[in-house]
Amino acid sequence: MADRHRVVILGGGFGGLSATHKLKHAPVEITLLDRCNYHLFQPLLYQVATGSLSPANIAAPLRQILAGQKNARVLLAEAVHIDAANRRVILSDGAVSYDTLVVATGATHQYFGHDEWEEFAPGLKTVEDATAMRGRILLAFEAAERERDQAKLKAWMTFVIVGGGPTGAELAGALGEIAHDTLSHDFRDIDPSQSQIILVEGADRALPSYPPKLSEAARKMLVKLGVVVRTGAMVTNIQAESVTIKQGDRTESIPTRTVLWAAGVLASPLGRILSKEAGATLDNAGRVVVNPDLTIPGHPEIFVIGDLANFSHQTGKPLPGVAQPAIQQGAYVGKLIQARLRNKQLPPFHYFDKGNLATIGRGAAVADLNWLQISGWPAWLIWVFIHLLYIIEFQNRLLILLQWAWLYITFDRSARLITGKNPLPLDL
Amino acid sequence: MADRHRVVILGGGFGGLSATHKLKHAPVEITLLDRCNYHLFQPLLYQVATGSLSPANIAAPLRQILAGQKNARVLLAEAVHIDAANRRVILSDGAVSYDTLVVATGATHQYFGHDEWEEFAPGLKTVEDATAMRGRILLAFEAAERERDQAKLKAWMTFVIVGGGPTGAELAGALGEIAHDTLSHDFRDIDPSQSQIILVEGADRALPSYPPKLSEAARKMLVKLGVVVRTGAMVTNIQAESVTIKQGDRTESIPTRTVLWAAGVLASPLGRILSKEAGATLDNAGRVVVNPDLTIPGHPEIFVIGDLANFSHQTGKPLPGVAQPAIQQGAYVGKLIQARLRNKQLPPFHYFDKGNLATIGRGAAVADLNWLQISGWPAWLIWVFIHLLYIIEFQNRLLILLQWAWLYITFDRSARLITGKNPLPLDL
């Protein structure tokens, strides 16, 4: 055991876990390191933020996932530095040596140099982000119920979502349902269906990464849920009680107390460390430009995969920051490590694009399967099926299915808790 | 509507909600005020703290519960003062006037004058308490996995629960299961079943409010789960790395990093305000001594119910701080308010003791139904049935049942997330 090849994997997301699984029967000693003790199914995080699911439904303890994989150990720790020269990962409280390193620490959101916006426009990357966002949305309705001033009331009942990609569109759709259905009988002084939900997107259509036909289908679904879609619009300022939008030459300030941030991805800071310590090249978003085999130049022992990697060899542009590339890259790295142990090589990584899915509310979704583009009910059923399939842990599949069925029938979102320190003072 | 009798109910727990429900068809205008936006089913809070259930499973949004009760409105606010002379409740941001006031703000835990213990020995009254306790328990095992020093390792794997009432016994039982079953394959360097779990109780037996026969049955169940039950033992000090226990003349310091507090109840601070503003009498635990009709002397318009009330007219001592008295008192107050509106009176409140139940792990519980005292499997089935019956919201019943069935079969606790700011630094 002592002289086994040591693989250290940073990050227990889709990429890191996929690499770990692929190495299950390999003669290696794996250390999977993460700051969280669970794997998070990020594609459903917006459902926690909008009260449909509980955090535990979309998170599975890493130790439990890997309980049966004897060559893997889990370390709950934060990697603060990579000492590439000595092949060591420096933790906040110790160090781990590696023979092969897989960096899969993903990305977070960024505010394009306006970090001061974060306070007013929370993003959605972690469980804590999701419960805080849920609290803000619910508190806005609570505040509205007690507000007498008409202008202030309107600001509480106006929700602006910045970014019209899948996360933004899904958030907007869920908010539309909350306002029109879930909360419809809950208040006495306000009518939640009078809420204004505005989705702001810089490109000329929502879901710009989808074919135009599906963007248009998504737009129609959003409008049906009462969402105003503003395309070609840039956010130029966010303050406690307003957001400023520039559309062409026109600048407009929208009074709102709730801005949700679904734009701007910034790669994990470990990219910058790899750049400094191992000479890796970063792109604009801080992603590490990788070789065709997902290593970094000059360091065949360091792989970078998932949202942190910029792999442009196939299409000339980086792969999208979703689960599929990360999963496939993790599996590729697992295979390559084993091939190398047998002194073999593999052809370069090749991404197989299975397609993209986004859901816009109950029974409504768009699916781009490359060979088939559909929207509405059939797309939604595919979405449900795929997401249940990929959720790790059988119990969670059952729980999620039950809650979705319940939501579908009753519109009732039961995980509507305001927890933690109130993210917003009710300063009326 | 404007001249309807105004009932203000402080607290959306068992008592407040029961009173609200009883008034459903009464010609009154109810304002239910709570700091949380949900009703919490506290008897199952320990299952959140030990990773079996998610917070949303045992919490139902107050607005949703009361969506159909048109004469009730919910106010998310904190009552900071009661102006009894002018019949007004002062909020942190406003005021509400009442004709009848029902105070049902319950109790929290206390440290018998040692507030400095709270940092090291968290209690269990809120959702936030439960998720923080869950995090501490899981982090202790994580820290143990990385600890090389044998003495320190032992301290991480020693869990001390202070208080051998139902909450303490249930926590200890669940911890025993976690250590012996749930985590058994999760770690590589430690064996969780080597954990020491110590339940400390001041009385001469665990569950002192139960008949001795059931205490003995509970003790046996705890021992089977690897719990050491120390009775006649007082905690005299709690520090970051140890707890000091006095048993008879013997004082002992037990090295431990995880102390859970399940002792010492302190009534809500509104009791003290009622004492100052309305001349109410308080008992040692800060509870308000109430009249036979649950009002306070000199103020027939102010009712105090549930954990905050000391009602000793029936048995000579206060009713236990559990759900049943609160529910029955809430219903009584609801009926009395309606009787008064018709210029009628009611006989004094009478508590009907349906019995007590506590569960000690999988398939093991004790039930004191007064006419019948049982333990083991049959008691556990009664426990499951009763708890599912009293959980508000049908969806939660299904979800809880499914998760219990899963837990029963697999020992797997899926809600094992460490969330929020790590309650404990991993300072190894």
Boltz contact constraints between the chains, C-beta under 6 A:
constraints:
  - contact:
      token1: [A, 37]
      token2: [B, 418]
      max_distance: 6.0
  - contact:
      token1: [A, 38]
      token2: [B, 417]
      max_distance: 6.0
  - contact:
      token1: [A, 54]
      token2: [B, 54]
      max_distance: 6.0
  - contact:
      token1: [A, 54]
      token2: [B, 56]
      max_distance: 6.0
  - contact:
      token1: [A, 56]
      token2: [B, 54]
      max_distance: 6.0
  - contact:
      token1: [A, 56]
      token2: [B, 414]
      max_distance: 6.0
  - contact:
      token1: [A, 56]
      token2: [B, 415]
      max_distance: 6.0
  - contact:
      token1: [A, 56]
      token2: [B, 417]
      max_distance: 6.0
  - contact:
      token1: [A, 59]
      token2: [B, 417]
      max_distance: 6.0
  - contact:
      token1: [A, 61]
      token2: [B, 416]
      max_distance: 6.0
  - contact:
      token1: [A, 63]
      token2: [B, 186]
      max_distance: 6.0
  - contact:
      token1: [A, 67]
      token2: [B, 185]
      max_distance: 6.0
  - contact:
      token1: [A, 67]
      token2: [B, 186]
      max_distance: 6.0
  - contact:
      token1: [A, 73]
      token2: [B, 188]
      max_distance: 6.0
  - contact:
      token1: [A, 76]
      token2: [B, 142]
      max_distance: 6.0
  - contact:
      token1: [A, 93]
      token2: [B, 428]
      max_distance: 6.0
  - contact:
      token1: [A, 127]
      token2: [B, 419]
      max_distance: 6.0
  - contact:
      token1: [A, 142]
      token2: [B, 76]
      max_distance: 6.0
  - contact:
      token1: [A, 185]
      token2: [B, 67]
      max_distance: 6.0
  - contact:
      token1: [A, 186]
      token2: [B, 63]
      max_distance: 6.0
  - contact:
      token1: [A, 186]
      token2: [B, 67]
      max_distance: 6.0
  - contact:
      token1: [A, 188]
      token2: [B, 73]
      max_distance: 6.0
  - contact:
      token1: [A, 395]
      token2: [B, 406]
      max_distance: 6.0
  - contact:
      token1: [A, 395]
      token2: [B, 414]
      max_distance: 6.0
  - contact:
      token1: [A, 406]
      token2: [B, 395]
      max_distance: 6.0
  - contact:
      token1: [A, 414]
      token2: [B, 56]
      max_distance: 6.0
  - contact:
      token1: [A, 414]
      token2: [B, 395]
      max_distance: 6.0
  - contact:
      token1: [A, 415]
      token2: [B, 56]
      max_distance: 6.0
  - contact:
      token1: [A, 416]
      token2: [B, 61]
      max_distance: 6.0
  - contact:
      token1: [A, 417]
      token2: [B, 38]
      max_distance: 6.0
  - contact:
      token1: [A, 417]
      token2: [B, 56]
      max_distance: 6.0
  - contact:
      token1: [A, 417]
      token2: [B, 59]
      max_distance: 6.0
  - contact:
      token1: [A, 418]
      token2: [B, 37]
      max_distance: 6.0
  - contact:
      token1: [A, 419]
      token2: [B, 127]
      max_distance: 6.0
  - contact:
      token1: [A, 428]
      token2: [B, 93]
      max_distance: 6.0
